Amino acid sequence: MTTSLLDPATLTACELCPRRCRANRAAGEVGICGAGSALKLARAALHFWEEPPISGEAGSGTVFFSGCPLKCVYCQNHEISTGNFGLEVAPERLAEIMLELQDQGALNINLVTATHWAHLLPEALAAARSRGLALPVVYNTSGYERVRAVRELEGLVDIWLTDFKYADAELGRRLSHVPNYPDVAAAALAEMVRQVRATGGVAACADGTWTRGIIVRHLVLPGHAEDSCRVLDRIWEIAGDVPISVMNQYTPNAAMRAAGGELARAVTDDEYERVLDHADDLGFTQMFWQEGGAVDESFTPPFDTTGVLCRADV
């Protein structure tokens, strides 16, 4: 009998993400993602800077998980992705957090970089649903996902908010330290699109916020507009006219500023316009884009453990 990839028992040789490092996380060994056996969260709060169908006016109920399977050198969330900042909480706390975000008026539960904690999601969501959680679930991911994991999340995830970072595998190797990003992301995207289409495609409320759907995000990097155009080509080949979000919010972190070179600067207007024009030429009809001056610290919330602990622990 095949064991579910999301069965916590599989953490004795973890293969949740495409790295399949087989760390014995159940015994406390730390995987490449930086995660061991104890759930760590960095923030749980309303977030207002996702795409309009996700944040709306009320805000998205974001839960930021510590750690990440990728090691992007330019990461804007580096404190939690590679620094593994966060507080250890019992897995049962995750369901409570979801309910607290619902009480705060969140439009959805937005699980940010949950790839390496996906084994906790079936039980946490079931517990939250049994106690009255009625919000759609957003799975906010780098796109570096195993197809098997995505398939096993079917029925739990309502909205896929996925990145497609690179078309060039060498660029992924150099900037995110993984050898096979484009092909892995392409296979995962195809499965996400299949799930959304199987349930009828995008579903929205009267105010335009979504209860079901998919948005494929791409962050334009300075000096790499050509690869961004190739990313859009790949997305079109896989998914056709899927909603996309082309972002120009790249902000060089301290390491990139110190290193110099192209990644030490922001994206130019010409670079961004070139990518947007290519999206139009391909035929994308639903595209979210950012106006000039979008580079702003507001896109990166303070990772200060807001909402992580229950009141009794504060």
C-alpha positions in Angstrom: 0.0 0.0 0.0 1.3 3.4 -0.9 1.8 5.8 2.0 0.6 9.4 1.5 3.4 11.9 1.0 1.5 14.1 3.6 1.5 11.4 6.2 3.6 12.7 9.1 5.3 9.3 9.3 7.2 10.1 6.1 9.2 12.7 8.0 11.6 9.9 9.1 13.1 10.4 5.6 11.5 13.6 4.3 10.7 13.9 0.7 8.0 16.6 0.9 9.8 18.9 -1.5 11.6 18.2 -4.8 15.0 18.2 -3.1 14.0 14.9 -1.4 16.8 15.3 1.1 15.5 12.4 3.3 16.4 14.2 6.5 15.0 12.4 9.6 13.0 15.4 10.6 10.8 13.3 12.9 14.0 12.8 15.1 14.8 16.6 14.9 17.2 16.4 12.0 17.1 19.6 9.9 16.4 19.3 6.2 17.8 21.6 3.5 14.7 23.7 4.0 15.9 24.5 7.6 12.9 22.7 9.1 13.1 20.0 11.8 10.3 18.4 13.7 8.9 21.5 15.4 6.6 23.7 13.6 7.9 27.3 13.4 5.8 30.3 12.3 7.0 33.9 11.9 3.8 35.8 11.5 0.0 35.4 11.3 -1.9 38.5 10.4 -4.0 40.3 7.8 -2.1 41.2 4.7 -3.3 43.9 2.3 -0.7 43.7 -0.5 -1.6 40.5 -2.4 -3.4 40.7 -5.7 -6.8 42.4 -5.4 -8.8 39.1 -5.7 -6.8 37.8 -2.7 -6.5 40.8 -0.4 -9.6 42.8 -1.4 -10.3 45.5 1.1 -10.5 43.3 4.2 -7.1 41.6 3.8 -5.8 38.1 3.4 -5.2 36.0 6.5 -1.5 35.2 6.0 0.4 32.6 7.9 4.1 32.8 7.3 6.0 29.5 7.8 9.7 29.5 8.7 12.2 27.9 6.3 12.1 27.4 2.6 13.2 24.6 0.1 14.8 27.3 -2.1 17.8 29.4 -1.2 17.2 32.5 -3.4 20.1 34.9 -2.9 17.9 37.9 -3.4 15.0 36.8 -1.1 13.1 39.6 0.5 11.9 37.3 3.3 15.4 36.1 4.0 14.9 36.5 7.8 12.5 33.6 7.7 13.4 31.7 4.5 17.1 31.1 5.2 17.4 32.6 8.6 14.6 30.4 9.9 13.3 33.1 12.2 10.1 32.1 14.0 8.6 30.7 17.1 8.0 27.0 17.7 4.3 26.2 18.3 2.3 23.0 18.6 0.8 21.8 15.4 -2.7 22.2 17.0 -2.0 25.9 17.2 -2.2 26.2 13.4 -5.9 25.4 13.4 -6.5 28.0 16.1 -4.6 30.7 14.1 -6.8 30.0 11.1 -9.9 30.6 13.2 -8.5 33.7 14.8 -7.7 35.2 11.3 -11.3 34.4 10.3 -12.5 36.3 13.4 -10.4 39.3 12.4 -12.3 39.5 9.1 -9.8 37.8 6.7 -11.1 36.9 3.3 -9.1 33.7 3.2 -6.4 31.7 4.9 -3.1 32.3 3.0 -0.5 29.7 3.7 2.9 31.3 2.7 5.7 28.8 1.9 4.0 25.8 3.5 5.8 23.3 1.2 7.9 21.7 4.0 5.0 21.7 6.5 2.4 20.3 4.1 2.1 17.1 6.2 0.4 19.2 8.9 -2.2 20.7 6.6 -4.8 17.9 6.3 -5.2 17.6 10.1 -5.1 21.3 10.8 -7.6 22.2 8.1 -9.9 19.4 9.2 -9.8 20.6 12.8 -10.4 24.2 11.8 -13.3 23.3 9.5 -14.9 21.2 12.3 -14.8 24.3 14.5 -16.3 26.7 12.0 -13.6 27.7 9.5 -15.5 28.7 6.3 -12.8 30.6 4.4 -11.1 29.5 1.2 -7.5 28.4 1.5 -4.7 30.0 -0.5 -1.5 28.0 -1.1 1.2 30.6 -1.6 4.2 28.9 -3.0 7.5 29.4 -4.8 6.3 26.9 -7.4 9.0 24.4 -6.4 6.6 21.6 -5.5 6.4 17.9 -6.1 3.4 17.0 -8.3 2.6 14.2 -5.9 2.3 16.7 -3.0 0.2 19.1 -5.1 -2.1 16.2 -6.1 -2.5 15.2 -2.4 -3.5 18.7 -1.5 -6.5 18.5 -3.9 -9.7 19.4 -2.1 -7.8 21.2 0.6 -6.5 24.2 -1.5 -9.0 26.5 -3.1 -6.7 29.1 -4.6 -3.2 28.4 -5.9 -0.9 31.5 -5.7 2.2 30.1 -7.3 5.5 31.6 -8.6 7.2 30.7 -11.8 10.6 32.2 -11.3 12.9 31.1 -14.1 12.8 29.6 -17.6 16.6 29.0 -17.6 17.7 26.2 -15.3 21.1 27.6 -15.0 19.6 30.9 -13.6 17.7 28.8 -11.1 20.8 27.0 -10.1 22.8 30.2 -9.7 20.2 32.3 -7.9 18.1 29.7 -6.0 20.5 26.8 -5.7 18.3 24.2 -7.3 19.3 22.4 -10.5 15.9 21.8 -12.0 13.6 24.7 -11.2 11.8 25.2 -14.6 10.8 21.6 -15.2 9.7 21.1 -11.6 7.7 24.3 -11.6 6.1 23.4 -14.9 4.9 20.0 -13.8 3.5 21.4 -10.6 1.7 24.2 -12.4 0.1 21.8 -14.8 -1.4 19.9 -11.9 -2.6 23.1 -10.2 -4.3 24.2 -13.4 -5.9 20.8 -13.8 -7.4 20.9 -10.3 -8.8 24.4 -10.8 -10.3 23.6 -14.1 -11.8 20.3 -12.8 -13.8 22.3 -10.3 -15.1 24.9 -12.8 -12.3 27.5 -12.9 -12.2 30.8 -11.1 -15.1 31.5 -8.7 -15.5 35.0 -7.3 -17.8 36.8 -4.9 -19.8 39.9 -5.9 -17.0 42.2 -4.7 -14.5 40.5 -7.0 -12.6 38.5 -4.4 -12.0 34.9 -5.2 -13.1 31.7 -3.5 -11.4 29.5 -6.1 -8.8 29.9 -8.8 -5.1 30.3 -9.6 -2.7 33.2 -10.2 0.8 32.5 -11.6 3.2 35.1 -10.3 6.5 36.2 -11.8 9.0 38.6 -10.3 10.9 40.4 -12.9 14.6 40.6 -12.0 16.9 43.4 -13.1 19.0 42.3 -16.1 16.9 39.3 -16.8 13.9 40.6 -18.8 14.7 38.1 -21.6 14.3 35.2 -19.1 11.1 36.8 -17.8 9.7 36.7 -21.4 10.7 33.0 -21.7 8.9 32.3 -18.4 5.7 33.8 -19.9 6.2 31.6 -22.9 6.4 28.5 -20.7 3.3 29.5 -18.7 1.3 30.0 -21.9 2.5 26.6 -23.2 1.4 24.9 -20.0 -1.8 26.8 -19.0 -2.8 29.0 -21.8 -4.7 32.2 -20.8 -4.3 31.7 -17.0 -4.4 34.7 -14.7 -0.9 36.0 -14.2 0.8 38.6 -11.9 3.9 40.3 -13.3 5.7 42.0 -10.4 8.3 44.8 -10.4 8.7 45.0 -6.6 12.2 43.5 -6.6 14.2 45.2 -3.8 17.9 44.4 -3.5 18.7 43.0 0.0 21.8 43.8 1.9 23.7 40.9 0.4 22.9 41.9 -3.2 23.8 45.6 -2.5 27.1 44.4 -1.1 27.8 42.1 -4.0 27.1 44.7 -6.7 26.1 43.9 -10.3 22.7 43.8 -11.8 20.9 42.4 -8.7 22.1 45.4 -6.7 19.6 47.7 -8.4 15.8 47.9 -9.1 14.1 46.8 -12.3 14.0 49.6 -14.9 10.8 50.9 -16.5 12.1 49.7 -19.8 12.7 46.1 -18.5 9.3 45.9 -16.9 7.5 47.3 -19.9 9.2 44.8 -22.2 7.9 41.9 -20.1 4.3 43.4 -19.9 4.3 43.9 -23.7 5.3 40.3 -24.2 2.5 39.2 -22.0 0.1 41.2 -24.1 1.6 39.8 -27.3 1.1 36.2 -26.1 -2.6 36.9 -25.4 -2.9 36.9 -21.6 -6.2 38.7 -20.8 -6.1 38.7 -17.0 -2.9 40.2 -15.8 -2.1 41.9 -12.5 0.8 44.4 -12.7 2.3 47.1 -10.5 2.6 50.7 -11.2 5.9 52.6 -11.2 7.4 53.0 -7.7 6.0 49.7 -6.5 9.3 48.9 -4.8 8.3 49.5 -1.2 9.0 47.9 2.1 5.2 47.6 2.6 5.3 44.5 0.5 7.4 42.8 3.1 5.6 42.7 6.4 7.5 42.8 9.7 8.4 39.3 10.8 7.8 40.0 14.5 5.8 36.8 15.4 2.5 38.8 15.4 -0.4 36.4 15.9 1.8 33.3 16.4 1.3 32.7 20.1 -2.1 32.3 21.7 -3.1 35.0 24.2 -2.3 32.7 27.2 1.3 32.5 26.0 1.9 36.2 25.4 
